[in-house]
Amino acid sequence: VAAQNCRKRKLNAILNLEEDVCKLQSQKESLKKEHSQCSRSISRMKQKLNNLYHDIFSRLRDDQGRPVNPCQYVIHCSSNGSVFIIPKRLVKSEQKDNEKEQKQK
C-alpha cells in the first residue's frame, strides 16, 4: 500500500510538472509575440523620429540663410519642453564629462 501511494504521488508530481511545462511554453510563446510587437513598434517609432529629424533639419537655416548641416548639430529637448539645436562637439564633450563623473562615483 505504501509503495502504491508513493507511485501515485510520483505520478501526480509528474502530471503537475507536465502541466507547468505546458503553461510555461504557452507563456513563452505569448512573450515572444509581445516582444515581436514591441520590436516592430520601436522600429516604427525610430523611423518616424528619423523622418521628423530630417524634416526639421531640412527647414532650418543659419544666420546667412544656409541650411543647417545635420552632421554638425543635434536637436536637444529639455525637460521643460524647450528645443535647442546644439553643435555635436559640445554634446560629445558633455557626454565625456558625464562618463568621468560616473566613473568617479
C-alpha positions in Angstrom: 0.0 0.0 0.0 2.9 2.4 0.9 4.5 1.6 -2.5 1.2 2.2 -4.3 0.8 5.6 -2.5 4.3 6.5 -3.4 3.7 5.7 -7.1 0.5 7.8 -7.0 2.3 10.8 -5.5 5.1 10.4 -8.1 2.6 10.2 -10.9 0.7 13.3 -9.6 4.0 15.2 -9.3 4.9 14.3 -12.9 1.4 15.3 -14.1 1.7 18.6 -12.3 5.1 19.2 -13.7 3.8 18.5 -17.2 1.0 21.0 -16.7 3.6 23.6 -15.5 5.7 22.9 -18.6 2.7 23.4 -20.9 1.7 26.7 -19.1 5.3 27.9 -19.3 5.6 27.1 -23.0 2.3 29.0 -23.7 3.6 31.9 -21.7 6.9 31.8 -23.6 5.0 32.0 -26.9 2.9 34.8 -25.7 6.0 36.7 -24.6 7.7 36.1 -27.9 4.7 37.6 -29.7 4.7 40.6 -27.4 8.4 41.1 -27.9 8.0 40.9 -31.6 5.2 43.5 -31.5 7.3 45.8 -29.3 10.2 45.5 -31.6 8.1 46.4 -34.6 6.6 49.3 -32.7 10.1 50.6 -31.7 11.2 50.3 -35.3 8.2 52.4 -36.5 8.9 55.0 -33.8 12.6 55.2 -34.8 11.6 55.6 -38.4 9.1 58.4 -37.5 11.7 60.1 -35.3 14.3 59.9 -38.1 11.8 61.3 -40.6 11.0 64.1 -38.2 14.6 64.8 -37.6 15.3 65.1 -41.3 12.2 67.3 -41.8 13.3 69.7 -39.1 16.8 70.0 -40.4 15.6 70.5 -44.0 13.7 73.6 -42.8 16.4 75.0 -40.5 18.7 77.9 -41.8 21.6 79.6 -40.2 22.1 83.4 -39.9 23.1 83.7 -43.6 20.1 81.6 -44.8 22.2 78.5 -45.5 20.8 75.1 -44.5 22.0 73.8 -41.1 24.2 70.7 -41.5 22.7 67.8 -39.5 26.1 66.2 -39.3 27.3 69.1 -37.2 24.3 69.7 -35.0 21.9 67.7 -32.8 18.4 68.5 -31.6 18.2 68.7 -27.8 14.9 68.7 -25.9 15.0 69.8 -22.3 12.7 68.6 -19.5 10.7 71.8 -19.7 9.8 71.3 -23.3 12.3 73.7 -24.8 14.1 72.6 -28.0 17.6 73.6 -28.9 20.0 73.0 -31.8 23.4 72.2 -30.3 26.8 71.6 -32.0 27.7 67.9 -31.8 31.2 68.7 -30.4 29.5 70.3 -27.3 27.3 67.2 -26.8 30.3 64.9 -27.1 32.3 66.9 -24.5 29.3 66.8 -22.1 29.0 63.1 -22.5 32.7 62.6 -21.7 32.3 64.8 -18.6 29.3 62.7 -17.5 31.1 59.5 -18.1 34.0 60.8 -16.0 31.7 61.8 -13.2 30.0 58.3 -13.2 33.4 56.6 -13.1 34.4 58.6 -10.1 31.2 57.6 -8.2 
